Amino acid sequence: MEELKLQRMTRNLCHELYKEWENDEAIYMDMNSFKPYIYNEDAVNRYFDSKQDSSRILFVIMHSDKPIGELQLKQIDYDKKECTLSIHMQNDHSKGKGYGTKAEQLAIKYAFEELGMDAVNADTVKKNIRSQHVIEKVGFKFIKEDDCFKYYRIQR
Ligand SMILES: CC(C)(COP(=O)(O)OP(=O)(O)OC[C@H]1O[C@@H](n2cnc3c(N)ncnc32)[C@H](O)[C@@H]1OP(=O)(O)O)[C@@H](O)C(=O)NCCC(=O)NCCS
């Protein structure tokens, strides 16, 4: 696992990541909106540009120098000292090998130590049991749920 690291997403890595991307059914509340992912160069450029705001850091999860997933710290609020984590591995080849767990641990450490956050939030679609398992494994506590989502938080 030594080879797994988080680094800031670049435009080139974003293209590399999305060329092999598969959407995961687990994050869709409504399966009518699920569509298999098809790579489109312009769409990836627009996506990358749309994630460059100052309240967000877009990371690429790298394993042995290849992009295997994306992780965001978003809604970064430097006054309240909290932000929200989201994660999506590239495709089924990169899931179930411990990489998501490790990436979340690195992101929490980054949020606390580099960004000075006191808390990190996360939410998952209710049916996404795998994500809930990983979130709890890395130390998030369940806060509440509504019709669609479960909400979690980890405090420094
Ligand atoms: C959720 C996600 C980030 C986890 O990353 P990962 O690399 O697949 O996860 P890991 O291999 O580190 O750990 C998976 C854990 O879930 C467990 N697991 C797998 N399927 C499960 C299921 N259906 N129910 C409960 N636990 C499950 C595994 O046993 C493992 O736990 P363990 O280490 O205690 O045995 C990844 O699967 C993913 O990108 N999924 C699609 C997008 C997504 O759901 N993002 C999160 C949105 S909130």
The ligand as a Gaussian input file, in Angstrom:
#p B3LYP/6-31G(d) Opt

LIG

0 1
 C      -16.865000       3.279000      -1.803000
 C      -15.450000       3.152000      -2.338000
 C      -14.789000       4.513000      -2.378000
 C      -14.655000       2.245000      -1.383000
 O      -13.360000       2.071000      -1.905000
 P      -12.753000       0.589000      -2.074000
 O      -11.359000       0.731000      -2.501000
 O      -13.678000      -0.184000      -2.969000
 O      -12.888000       0.063000      -0.580000
 P      -11.867000      -0.859000       0.243000
 O      -11.373000      -1.945000      -0.623000
 O      -10.854000       0.015000       0.901000
 O      -12.825000      -1.404000       1.393000
 C      -14.040000      -2.016000       1.049000
 C      -14.656000      -2.517000       2.330000
 O      -16.064000      -2.649000       2.125000
 C      -16.428000      -3.983000       2.380000
 N      -17.535000      -4.241000       1.469000
 C      -17.494000      -4.486000       0.155000
 N      -18.754000      -4.635000      -0.313000
 C      -19.577000      -4.462000       0.735000
 C      -20.989000      -4.486000       0.900000
 N      -21.805000      -4.721000      -0.132000
 N      -21.504000      -4.254000       2.132000
 C      -20.686000      -4.012000       3.192000
 N      -19.343000      -3.972000       3.083000
 C      -18.797000      -4.190000       1.871000
 C      -15.185000      -4.795000       2.150000
 O      -15.247000      -6.026000       2.829000
 C      -14.136000      -3.872000       2.748000
 O      -14.195000      -3.863000       4.144000
 P      -13.076000      -4.592000       5.068000
 O      -11.764000      -3.983000       4.697000
 O      -13.523000      -4.267000       6.453000
 O      -13.172000      -6.033000       4.699000
 C      -15.419000       2.499000      -3.756000
 O      -15.957000       1.215000      -3.705000
 C      -16.155000       3.334000      -4.802000
 O      -15.578000       4.203000      -5.432000
 N      -17.456000       3.049000      -4.995000
 C      -18.258000       3.764000      -6.000000
 C      -18.470000       5.210000      -5.653000
 C      -18.948000       5.413000      -4.247000
 O      -19.744000       4.664000      -3.719000
 N      -18.444000       6.474000      -3.642000
 C      -18.811000       6.864000      -2.314000
 C      -19.945000       7.791000      -2.410000
 S      -20.398000       8.345000      -0.804000

